[in-house]
Amino acid sequence: MYLILLSIVVPIVFGVGLLLWRDRKPTIPGRRRLLQIVGTAYLLTGALVISALLMSRNTSYTLFYLTRALPICFRIDETGVLFSSMALIVCLCTGFFSFEYMKHESKEKRYYGFCLIVFGMLNALCFAGSLITFYLFFEMLTLTSMPLVLHNGSREAIMAGLKYLFYSLCGAYMALFGIYFIWKNSDTLTFTAGGVLNASAAGQSGILFVAAFVMLIGFGVKAGMFPMHAWLPAAHPVAPAPASAALSAVIVKAGVLAIVRIVYYVFGTSFLRGTWVQTAWLVLTLTTVFMGSMLAYREPLLKKRLAYSTVSQISYILFGLAMMNASSVTGGLLHVLAHGLIKATLFLVAGAVIYMTGRTRVDELRGIGKEMPLTMWCCTIVSLGLIGIPPTGGFISKWYLAVGSLNSGIPVFRWLGPTILLVSALLTAGYLLPLTVQGFLPGVDYDYAHLKKQEPSLWMTVPIVIMTVLSVLIGLFPGVIVDWIMNAVQVIV
């Protein structure tokens, strides 16, 4: 239990300490000391998370009771391990990337403070053992991540931050509506594979279906699911690039994790499968997949294009979860990991390009592959993964999504799902591959005489390379991860 608590408390304590630390005259030695503290906090938290994952599996720990029937408890299961591992890799890589990217920022200390607090909140979400515990930290994640959107203090950032807050709170209140009905028709709110509804739920199925659908919409806000997706393309362009990477790769996954918990650990698939809730959810996910890809294809701003891409790709995961069969859920959960690595890399690449060249629009990136070859090769490799080209992890996850859909037996969706996924993959190629083509093949009229190679520092390059390599490795050697996910899925589907 202590390892779980320390993995949550330690980054939060470090983060709060940085926010309270008054360094009135920032100096180079002062910044070096700041980075030493932040680096120690990240590495210590990483070690605690790994220790907790190895030593505290499948045992519930109750911290205290909000009321006699509402415990704040933690438990590490296979679902928590998957999401926590992805969050750990991305948070460490984006954190160390920030050491160079944030070098010229006047609010650097505040940025690191909130990043560490968010890291702790994410650990708490992954390790939450009950619906009340999860909901508590889900709300706190919204409040502590909003300053990352507000960071630069511009009017655009403030409006994006407020939009993020209003959308998230609206979604959270919708989820709270459902919690009341779950509590009335269950014996416990502790996450249980297969669901927690009791015998009385059969007579209340009508209102419980409404509650389930409202909760899907509510938690789907964080995941960027239509029709509550508009905060995401507003927030990403104004946040610092490493914060955008965390938002897109990890924080939106909090919504995915919430949906996994309520569908597979609270309501149960036997209660929702074949109902209008499943049908409506499938419609929303496929709508989001196509809409996000189309908007990304038409978007000229690089970071906003990647934000719309996230809207689409997260609904790949939700589509797999909504099919409610072993293959599709396996594909969805594998895409959690694949997308997290790929999208974090793409946002860090965008950050590196902006940092080194100041260019923010796609049409300004002609010849960028000649100037930053290593960075753009990493961009190309992970772009192929997002499209679904072997041998990347994105191909394996989308293969399982397509197979799960074809074998589902659900009328219309068994063929409509793979069709829309294929169209979305083509659109993904349409909005990502031009970066590579124009970047490495700028044409004969490009000014080669004044070409200046300007790769970023190792603080920025190494995290990009690490996540690129990992995204390929899970595609080259998927057996262990897929087998582990499938064994976990068999228990809950």
ROLORO-671510 format. One record per residue: residue in one letter; x, y, z of N, C-alpha, C, CB in turn. Coordinates in steps of 0.02 Angstrom, whole numbers, plus 50000, padded with zeros to 5 digits. Glycine has a CB too. Example, Ala and Ser with C-alpha at 12.3 -4.5 7.8 and 13.67 -1.06 7.14 Angstrom:
ROLORO-671510
A506604971650390506154977550390506604983550390505654977650452 S506424988850354506844994750357506455000250394507044997050286 
***
This chain:
ROLORO-671510
M500414993950000500005000050000500435006350000499535000050061 Y500995006050037501415012050042501725013949975501955010950094 L501885009049934502165010549868501655014149825502405004149833 I501025011949828500495015249789500405022449813499825011349796 L500365023349878500265030049905500855034549889500165029749981 L501465031849895502055035949881502085037949808502685032249901 S501885033449762501895035149691501395040749674501745029049649 I500895041549717500405046949708500625053249744499715044749733 V500845052449806500995058149849501645061649831501015055949921 V502165057749814502825060749803502815065949747503325055249787 P502555064449687502565069749635502125075649654502335066849569 I501575074349689501145079949710501505084449759500485077349741 V501865081449807502245085449857502785089449822502565080749911 F503155086349777503665090049739503345095649699504055085249692 G502785094249667502455099449627502215105249668501875096449590 V501895103849725501665109249769502255113149796501245106449827 G502805109549812503405112949836503675117849785503935107949854 L503675115949721503915120449669503465126549662503955116749602 L502805125549669502345131249665502445136149722501625128749664 L502635133549780502735137749839503435140749843502575133849901 W503895137949806504595140149808504665146949776505055134949773 R504915151749814505005158549789505735159849771504765163649841 D505875159949707506535161449682506505168149646506805155749635 R506625173549683506485180249657506965182349601506525185249713 K507565179849601508045181749550508305175549515508635185849581 P507945173149465508155167149429508855167949400507655165449375 T509275163249411509965163149385510095156449353510475164649441 I510665156049318510845149649288510945144249341511485150349247 P511315145549396511355140449449510665138849479511825142849504 G510235143949483509565142749509509165138249464509195149349519 R509225139149398508865134849352509155127749354508905137649280 R509815127249361510115120649366509865116949427510885121149368 R509785120549482509515117449543508785115449532509575122349602 L508405119649497507705117949482507665111549442507365123749445 L508075110949390508055104949348508285098749386508495105949287 Q508745099649432508955093949473508385091449517509555095849518 I508005096249544507425094349586506895090949544507135100649621 V506755093849486506235090949443506445084049418506085095649383 G507075083449396507315077049373507295071749427508025077649347 T507485073649488507445068949545506725066849557507735072149608 A506255071649553505555070049564505295065149512505135076449563 Y505465066249449505235061749396505525054749405505425064549327 L506175054349417506505047849423506265044049485507265048649425 L506185047649540505955044449602505235041949593505985049449661 T504815046049562504125043849549504115037849503503715049549520 G504535037949451504565032249405504765025949441505055033749349 A505265026349485505475020549523504925017949569506105022149564 L504555022549600504005020649644503435017249605503735026649682 V503275020049546502745017049505502935009949483502605021449443 I503555009149460503785002549439503764997549497504495002849409 S503994999849556503974995549615503264993649634504314998949674 A502814998449630502114997049646501804992049597501695003549647 L501964992849533501694988349482501954981149492501884990749412 L502574980549516502874973949525502674970549590503614974449522 M502534974649642502464971749709501774972449740502954974949755 S501324976149709500674977549741500084975649696500624984849760 R500144970349657499634968449609499054964849643499924964049555 N498434966549620497824962849636497674962449711497874955949608 T497874967449748497704967849819497394974649832498324966649865 S496814974849864496464981149878496704984149944495704980049880 Y496784990749944496994994350004496505000050015497724996949997 T496185000250072495725005650089496095010850131495105002950128 L496085016950107496435022350141496015025350197496635027950092 F495395027350181494915029750230494225029650200495105036950255 Y493725031550239493035031450215492755038550213492595026950261 L492485040550155492135046950151491495046550193491965048750078 T491145041050186490585039250231490695031850247489865040550197 R490235029050286490325021950304490305017350244489785019950354 A489995019550191489915015250132490325017550072489185014850113 L490705022850079491085025550021491835025750038490835032550002 P492195020250025492905020150040493325023349986493135013050052 I493865026550006494395028549960494905022949960494715035549980 C494905019149906495335013149904495715012749839494915006849915 F496255008949841496695008149782496815000749769497365011949792 R496904999149705497044992249685497364992449616496394987949685 I497884988549607498224988149542498014981749508498994988549550 D497654982449453497474976649412497794977449343496704975749407 E497634972849297497954972949231497794979349192497734966849190 T497174981649199496994987949165497404993749191496244989349174 G497474994049257497874999349287498604998949267497824999049362 V498864992849261499564991949240499674994849170499764984549242 L499214993349123499284995649055499295003349052498724992849011 F498795006449082498745013749079499315017049117498065016049106 S499495014249174500035017149213500705016649177500085013649281 S500835011149143501465010349106501505015449050501515003149077 M500955016349014500955021348961501055028348989500285020948922 A500715030049044500785036649074501495037749098500285037449131 L501795032649127502475033249153502965034949097502695026849188 I502945031249042503405032348986503315039348958503295027048931 V502695041248945502565047748914502745053548961501825048348894 C502565052949025502715058449072503465059349081502395057049140 L503845053849084504565054549091504875057749028504885047749104 C504655055448969504945058148907504755065448897504705053948847 T504135067148908503935074248900504255078648953503175074848902 G504345075849014504655079749067505365081649050504635075849132 F505765076849027506465078249011506525082248947506865071749005 F506065081348900506045085548840505955092848860505465083348793 S505565094048912505425100948934506045104548960504905100848988 F506555100848981507155104049008507465108848958507665098749028 E507435107048894507685111548842507135116148816507985107548785 Y506545113348804506005117148773505795123148816505405112648761 M505785122348882505545127548927506105132248951505205124548986 K506695131648922507275135248946507185142748947507865133548905 H506815145348899506735152648894506065155048923506795154748822 E505705150648957505055152548985505145155849054504605146348991 S504765161049065504805164449130504405160849184504555171649124 K503935156649163503515153049211503685145649214502775153849193 E504325144249207504555137349203504415133549267505295137149187 K504545136549324504445133149388503715131249398504685137649446 R503265135649380502545134149387502345128449340502125140349371 Y502635128449281502485123149232502685116349261502855124449165 Y503285115749286503505109349314503095107349375504245109749332 G502905112349414502495110849473501845107449454502355117149511 F501495110149405500855107149385500965100649347500455112149342 C501505100049309501645093649275501725088049326502275094249232 L502085089349380502185084149430501535082549467502725086349480 I501145087649481500495086349514500055082049469500145092949531 V500035083649405499645079749357499905072549354499675082949286 F500555071549357500855064849358500575060849417501625065349362 G500545064049476500275060649535499535059049527500375064949596 M499155063649498498435062449487498315056749438498095068849461 L498735056349387498675050849340498805044149373499145051849280 N499315043949416499455037749453498865035849497500085038549496 A498555040849528497975039449571497395036649530497755045849607 L497285039349470496755036749427496885029549406496675041149365 C497495028149387497665021349365497595016249421498375021149337 F497715018449483497715013849540497065014049579498285015349586 A496585018249559495955018849595495595012149596495495024249564 G495335010249655495005003849663494255004149665495255000549723 S493965010049666493245010749669493025016649627493005011649742 L492375016849611492115022149569492165028949603491385020649551 I492045029149668492095035549704492805038049705491835034749776 T493285033649718493995035549717494185038249648494445029649736 F493975034649597494135036749528493835043549513493875031549478 Y493205044549531492865050749515493205056649551492125050349535 L493405055649613493735060849651494365063349616493905058449721 F494795058649595495415060549563495315062749490495915054749566 F494775060349459494615062549391494465070049391494005058649364 E494085072349440493945079549447494575083449462493425080649503 M494995080749507495615084249525496095084549466495945080749585 L496085079549423496515079749363496315085549318496455073149324 T495665086749311495435092349270495695098949298494665092549267 L495625099949363495815106249394496575107449392495575106549466 T496965102049398497695102849401498005102949331497995097249441 S497665100449281497935100649213497745106949176497705094549174 M497215110449198497005116549164497555121849161496395119349198 P497975122849215498515127849210499015126449154498875128149275 L499075120149132499525118649076499255121649012499625111149068 V498595121949005498285125148947498345132748952497535123048940 L498275135349013498295142549024499005145349025497965144149089 H499505141249016500195142949033500435149649006500645137649008 N500345151048942500645157148915500245163448931500705156548840 G499645162748958499265168448983498945172748929499705172649023 S498975170748867498665174648814497905173948816498925172448745 R497565178448781496835178148780496595171448751496545183948739 E496945169148699496765162848668496855157048717497195161648605 A497395157348756497525151948805496995152048860498225152748836 I496805158048882496305158548935495635155848911496225165848958 M495445157648850494805155148823494825147648814494645158648757 A495395145048790495455137748782495435134148849496115135948745 G495765137148900495755134248966495055134148996496215137949012 L494685139548986493995139749011493555134748975493715146749004 K493655134048910493275129148872493415122148898493435129648797 Y494055120648909494255114248937493925113049005495015113748944 L493925118149047493625117549114492875116449109493775123749156 F492525120449070491795119949065491575113249035491515125749023 Y491905111248983491745104748952491855099149002492155103548888 S492445099349036492615093949082492145093649141493325094749107 L491965099449169491515099449226490815097149205491475106449257 C490605099249146489955096949121489955089349115489795100149052 G490485086549087490545079349082490555075949149491155077549043 A490905078849196490955075949263490275075849298491465079749306 Y489885081049289489215081149320488755076049288488905088249314 M488835074949223488455069749190488635062849218488565069849114 A489275061849231489495055549261489225054849331490255055049261 L489215060249368488955060049437488225058149438489055066849472 F487845060349388487145058449382487085050849380486835061649319 G487515047649341487485040349335487695036849398487915038149279 I488165039749435488415036549496487855035649547488985040649527 Y487405040549551486845039949598486435033649585486405046249595 F486285032349521485865026549504486255020049512485605027249432 I486905020149499487305014149510487315012449584488035015249484 W487395017449626487415016349698486765013149723487555022949735 K486215015349695485565012849717485465005549696485005017149691 N485785003449641485654996749614486264992249616485404997449542 S486704993349663487294989149671487444988249745487904992149634 D487834983149760488024981849829488694985049847488054974349842 T489064987149796489714990249808489894994649749490264984849820 L490324999449760490595003549706491325001849691490535011049724 T491554996349721492234993949707492244990749639492464988949761 F492754992449598492804989749531492844982049533493414992649494 T492384978849496492354971549495492274969249423491764968949539 A492714964749400492664962149332491974959049321493224956949319 G491634961249268490964958849253490414963249278490884952049282 G490554968049322490044972749345489854971849418489444972149303 V489504976749444489314976849515488564977249526489654982549551 L488164977449472487444978249480487144972149515487114979349412 N486654973449559486334967949595485684965849562486204970049668 A485314961449595484694958649565484164963849552484414953249611 S484154969249591483644974349582483734978249517483654979249640 A484334977749487484474981649426484034979449367485204980949407 A483834972949367483424970449312482774974349306483284963049321 G482484976349362481864980049360481944987449348481494979049424 Q482574989749346482724996849335483144997849272483084999849396 S483094993149226483534993349168483444999649126483424987249125 G482835002149121482715008149081483115014049104481985009949082 I483065015749167483425021549194484175020149197483155023449263 L484375013849208485085012249209485395012749140485185005249237 F485015011149088485275012149020485385019649007484785009248968 V484915023749029485005031049022485615033249061484375034749047 A485685030749122486265032649163486915030549130486205029449233 A486925024449101487535022149068487715026549008487445014849045 F487205028348969487345032448910487575039448930486715032948866 V487265042248981487475048849004488195048649030486995051349060 M488375043249065489055042649089489555041749032489115036749137 L489355038148980489795037548922489925044348890489485032748871 I489415048348884489505055148856489925059348904488815058548845 G489785058848969490145062949017490885061349020489845061949085 F491055055049028491755053249029492065053848960491845046049056 G491655053348907491895054148839492135061148824491365052248791 V491945066048865492195072948856492955073048860491895077648910 K493235069848911493955069748919494285066048861494155066548986 A493945061048834494215057148778494095060548710493915050248778 G493765066248709493655069848646493145066548601494285070448610 M492645063048629492145059748588491595064648569491845053748626 F491385064448505490825068548481490205067048524490685067048406 P489825072148546489845079148524490205083748572489145081648514 M490615081048618490945085048669491695085348657490795082248740 H491895086348595492605085948576492935092748566492665081948514 A492545098148566492805104548541493355107448584492245109448536 W493405105448648493925108248691494625106148668493815106048763 L494675100248637495325097348624495715101248571495245090148602 P495435102648512495815106648463495915113848485495455106548396 A495535116248534495645122948560496225123048610495015125648594 A496295117748650496795117648703497495116048678496595112648756 H497565111548631498225109248611498665114548580498145103648562 P498415118748534498865123548502499155128748550498505127048448 V498805130348605499035135648649499475133148705498445139348678 A499455126648720499865123848774500575122848748499575117148799 P501085122948792501765121248771501765114248741502255121548831 A502205113048692502205106748656502255100548700502775106648607 P502695100448751502705094448794502065093648834503295094748841 A501735099148852501095098648885500565096048837500885105448914 S500595098248774500135095648723500235088148714500235099348656 A500865085948717501005078748711500685074948769501765077548710 A500735077648829500425074348887499665074448882500655077648952 L499385080148860498665080648851498405075448802498465087648828 S498745074948745498515070748691498645063348703498835072748626 A499205061848734499395054848743499155051748808500145054248739 V499085055848860498945053048927498295055748957499525054648973 I498215062248960497645065048996496985063248962497705072749001 V496965063248896496345061048863496205053648876496395062248787 K496735049748891496645042648906496295041748974497315039048907 A496285047049015495905046549077495165045449062495995052949120 G494915048549008494235047348987494135040248963494035052248933 V494635037648927494595030648904494595025948963495185029048857 L495045027049011495065022849071494405023149108495645025049116 A494115029049113493465029649147492935025449113493235036949149 I492925025549046492425021649009492555014149017492445023548935 V493185012149017493345005049029493075002949097494115003849027 R493165007149147492945005449214492185004949219493205010649264 I491825009749191491095009449200490765004049157490785016349183 V491045002649098490744997649054490914990649077490964998648982 Y491544989449094491774982649107491844980949181492434981549073 Y491854985949224491944984649295491354987149338492574987849318 V490884990649308490304993149346489654990349317490295000849346 F489484992249255488864989749224488944982449201488664994149165 G489504980949169489614974249143489354973549072489284969049187 T489704969749030489504969048960488854965048953490054965648921 S488724960448999488104956648994487484961049001488094951149047 F487554966649036486994971249046486914975948986487104975349109 L487474977948954487444983048900487454980148830488024987748908 R487714974048821487794971248754487114970348721488164964648757 G487054972648658486444971848620485904976948634486174965248632 T486044981848676485544986948693485624993148649485594988848768 W485154997848656485205004048619485805008148641484555008148626 V486035007048703486625010648727487235008748685486755009048802 Q487335002348673487895000148631487835002948561487924992548630 T487245002648532487145005148464487295012648459486425003848440 A487025016548505487135023748504487875025348515486715027248558 W488195021548559488915022648572489325021148510489145018248631 L489165015748475489525014148413489445019648361489275007448385 V488845022348355488725027748308489165033848325487975029848308 L489195035548388489595041348409490345040248397489475042848483 T490585034148411491295032948401491495033248327491495026148430 L491095030248284491265030248213491185037248183490815025348174 T490695041048207490625048048186491245051948205489995051248218 T491495050848265492085054448288492705052448249492205053248363 V492775046048234493355043648195493385047248128493315035948185 F492835047248092492825050348025492885057948029492175048447988 M492505060948074492505068248080493195070848099491985070548131 G493515067648148494175069848170494695069448115494405065848229 S494675063948077495155063148021495035068347967495095056147991 M494405069647951494255074547899494475081647921493505074547884 L494345083447983494545090048007495305090648010494245091348076 A495645085248029496375085348029496655086247958496655078848060 Y496345082947911496555083447841496515090547814496145078847797 R496035094347839495905101147814496265106547855495165102547813 E496595104647910496875109647957497585111647938496865106848029 P497725118147929498395120347910498895121047968498345126847874 L498655122248029499095122948087499325116048110498745126648144 L499975115148120500255108648135499975105648200501005109048139 K500015109448255499795106648319499035105548320499995111248377 K498665109848287497935108948285497765102948241497595115348258 R498145101748188498045095848147498155089548190498525095848087 L498665089548231498795083848274498245083048327499475084448308 A497965088748349497425088448398496805085148368497245095548423 Y496615087048308496045083848274496195076348262495895087348207 S496825074848248497015067848240496895064048305497755067348220 T497035067048362496905063848426496155062448435497165068048483 V495745067248416495015066248420494825059848383494645072348390 S495095058948324494945053048284495225046748314495205053948214 Q495865046948332496205040748353495955038148421496955041948357 I495765042648466495505040348530494855036548520495405046148578 S494465038648470493835035048457493955028348423493375039348415 Y494535027148394494715020348375494685015848437495435020048343 I494975018248491494975014448554494265013448579495405018048607 L493875018848579493195018348604492765013748560492875025348607 F492895013748495492535009148451492685001948470492735010448377 G493315000348483493494993648503493154991748568494234993048510 L493124996348615492794994948679492044994148669492925000648729 A491754997948623491024997648612490814991248579490805003648571 M491254987848541491074981548509490974975948560491604979548459 M491334976548616491234971948674491374964648657490534972548699 N491894963348616492124956548608492874956448619491934953648537 A493154950448630493844949848652494344952948603494014942548663 S494254951748538494734954348489494714961948486494604951448420 S494114964748484494054972048478494314975548540493324974048464 V494154972848599494394975948660495154975348665494064972748722 T495434969748644496154968948642496474974248597496354961848618 G496174975148537496424980348492496374987248522496054980048427 G495814988648556495724995248586496244996548640495034995848615 L496354991648684496834992648738497554992948712496774987148790 L497704989048660498374989548631498464996348598498484983948580 H497924999148570497975005748538498075011248590497355007148496 V497865009948652498015014648706498765015648711497735012048774 L499135010148711499865010548716500175013148652500145003648733 A499955010448594500255012548530500125019948517499975008348473 H499505022148525499345029148513499705033748562498595030248518 G499755031748625500105035848674500815037348653500095032648742 L501175032148632501875033048610501915037148546502205026348600 I501475035548498501505038848432501315046248438501045035348383 K500765047648470500525054548472500965058948515499805054848497 A501235056248570501715060148609502325061848567501925056248673 T502555057048527503135058348484502985063748433503345051948448 L502395063448402502205068448352502175075448382501535066648320 F501905076048441501865082648472502555085148493501405082548533 L502995080548515503665082648532504055084648469504045077148569 V503935081248414504235083248350503995090248331504055078048294 A503345091348337503075098048323503395103248367502315098148331 G503485101448432503805106048478504525107448458503785103348548 A504885102248437505585103148416505625107648355505905096348402 V505175106748308505165110848247505015118148265504645108248196 I504515119148307504335125948327504915129248365503695125948370 Y505225125348410505775127948451506375130048408505995122748503 M506545125848358507135127148318507015131948261507405120648290 T506405132148233506285136248173505745141548182506095131748117 G505315140748232504765145448241504185144348194505015152348232 R504195139048153503665137748105503105133748138503945133948044 T502495135848126501915132648157501415129848107501565137548202 R501485131848044501005129647992501305124047949500805135547948 V500885119747926501115114047885501435116547820500525109347869 D501155121747790501425124147726502095127747733500925128847693 E502325128747795502975131747807503525126647816502945136147868 L503355120147814503835114847831504175111847770503485109547871 R504125115047714504475112547654505225112547667504305116947591 G505535106747658506255106047668506465104747739506585112147643 I505985104047785506165103247856506545096747867505545103447900 G506425091647824506785085447830507525086147815506485080347785 K507705090947773508405092347758508735095947817508465096547694 E508355100047852508625103847908508665099747972508215110047919 M508155095447983508115091548044507985084148026507555094248092 P508475080847995508345074147968508165068948021508955071747931 L508515068648076508365063648127507675064648156508895063848184 T507505070848172506845072348199506295070448151506795079748216 M506385072048088505855070648039505825063248020505965074747977 W506385059548026506345052348016505935049148071507045049248013 C506015051448132505605049048187504875050648174505835052048254 C504745056648149504055058748132503765054048078504045066048107 T504175052348029503935048047975503765041048001504465047547920 I504195038348043504095031548069503455031148111504695029248111 V503365035848156502765035548198502135037348158502825040248258 S502215041448106501645042848062501395036548028501835048148009 L501855032348007501665025947977501295021648028502295022147951 G501505022148091501155018448144500445020948153501535018948209 L500345027448151499675030248160499225028448101499715037748169 I499515027948042499125025947983498935018547989499535027047918 G499385014648020499245007448027499665003247980498525006148016 I500275005547965500725001847920501184997447961501135006847876 P501254990947943501724986647980502444989047966501644979247960 P502914987748012502854983548071502764987548136503454979048078 T502344992348137502264996648196501694994048240502135003848175 G501674996548303501154994548349500464996648325501284997348416 G500425002148288499785004548263499464999548216499865011148229 F499864995948177499594990848132499284985148172500154988148086 I499624982848224499384977148263498724978948297499904974948315 S498694984848328498084986748364497494987448315498194993348402 K497604990448257497064991448209496854984848177497264996448155 W497314980148172497144973548146496634970248193497784969148139 Y496774970448258496314967448306495654971048308496634967448376 L495654977648298495024981348296494604979148236495164989048291 A494924978348178494554976248118494304969148125494994976848057 V494724964648150494514957648159493944957148208495114953348183 G493994960948264493464960848314492804963348285493654965048373 S492834968448242492234971048212491924966048164492374977648176 L492334963048122492084958248072491784952048105492654956148025 N492054950048162491814944148197491264945548248492384940648230 S491064951848253490594953748306489894951148295490574961148314 G489694950648231489014948548216488494954048226488834942748259 I488724960148240488254965748249488044968348180488564971448292 P487404968148164487184970448097487444977448082486424970348093 V487614978648020487854984947994488564986548019487374990648012 F488664986648085489304988948114489864983948099489234989948188 R489704977748087490234972848074490624974548011489934965748067 W490294977747961490644980047901490744987547899490274977847839 L490294991347930490364998647930490975000847970489735001947959 G491104997348026491684999048067492334998548029491714994548128 P492514992648000493134992247962493164997047903493234985147937 T492584998447872492585003047816492785010047837491885003347784 I492495012447892492665019247916493375019447943492165021447971 L493605014047975494295013847998494775014247939494425007448039 L494605010947883495035011147824495035018147793494805006047773 V494445021147788494405028047760494805032847805493675030347754 S494735031947870495105036247916495865035247909494895034747988 A496075028947897496795027647887497045031347825496915020047880 L496645031447771496835034947710496885042547723496335033547654 L496405045147761496435052247778497035053747823495785054447814 T497205048947868497785049847911498415050247869497845044147961 A498465045947818499035046447772499035053147736499005040647720 G498435055647720498385061947684498595067947725497685062947662 Y498525067747791498725073647830499395072847865498205075147882 L499695066747865500355065947897500915065047846500335060047943 L500815061147794501355059747748501605065847708501145054447700 P501165070847693501445076847661501995080247701500895081847648 L501995079547767502545082247808503205079047787502415081247883 T503175072447775503775068847755503975070347683503675061347764 V503485070047639503625071047567503905078047555502985070047525 Q503565083147581503795090047571504425091447612503255094947590 G504485087847668505075089047711505715086347681504965085947778 F505695080347651506295077247623506365078347549506285069847638 L505825079947514505855081047442505555087947426505465075447403 P505925093247442505645100047435505615102447363506045104847475 G505935098947316505915101147246506545104547224505325105647234 V506615105347159507235108147131507305115547145507245107047055 D506745118947159506795126147172506935127747245506155129447151 Y507055122547285507215123747356507925126747361507165117147397 D508025131147408508665134647416509155130247455508575141447452 Y509465125547419509945120947450510585124547472510115115247403 A510735130147440511365133547454511385136247526511465139247405 H510795138147552510775140947619510465136147669510385147547619 L510505129747652510245124547697510635124447763510265117647663 K510275124447818510595124447884510305118847926510495131347920 K510725113947942510505108447984510485110848057510965102247977 Q509935109348090509835112048158509445107048201509475118848155 E509725101248212509395096448256509375099248327509765089648255 P508845097748365508805100048434509315096448478508105099148461 S509365098748541509845095748587509635088748607509915100148650 L510075085248642509935078348664509335078048711510535075348697 W509225083348751508645083448795507995082648756508625089948836 M507985085148695507385084748654507405078748607507305091048613 T507995077048582508055071648533507965064748565508725071948498 V508275063548622508265056948653507545054648669508685056948716 P507115058848702506425056548713506055054848649506045061748751 I506165058748596505835057248532506065050548505505985062848481 V506715049248507506985042948481506745037048523507755043148480 I506735037848589506525032348633505815030148617506575034448707 M505355035048613504655033248600504555030648529504195039248613 T504945033048482504905030448414505115023148413505355034548366 V505655021548446505895014648448505385010148483506575014248485 L505095012448538504605008448574503985007248531504405011948639 S503775012248493503185011348450503295006048397502995017948418 V503925005348375504085000148326504164993348359504725001948288 L504474993248418504584986848453503934983248470504984988048516 I503414987048490502794983648506502444981048443502324988348544 G502664983348385502404980548322502814974648298502394985848269 L503484974848311503914969348291503844963348337504634971648290 F503744964648401503694959248451503064960148493504324959248497 P502474959348462501854960648498501614954848541501324962448449 G501914949048533501644942948563501524943448638502094937348550 V502034945548675501974945748748501434950648769502654947748779 I501434956648741500944961748760500234959548741501104968548728 V500154956948680499494954848657499224949148699499514952848583 D499654944148714499434938548755499224940848824499994933348760 W499614945448852499444948048919498784951848918500014952648945 I498684956048867498054959748862497474955048852498094964848805 M497554950048809497004945448794496814941448856497194940748737 N497304939448897497144935948959496744940349006497774933548994 A496934946749009496554951449051495854952649024496934958049057 V495794953048958495154954448926494664948748937495254955748851 Q494904942548935494464936748944494074937049009494864930348940 V494354940349059494024940749125493454945649125494534942649179 I493494950849084493014956349089492494956449033493374962849090 V492634953248976492164953648919491594948748929492534952148852 
***
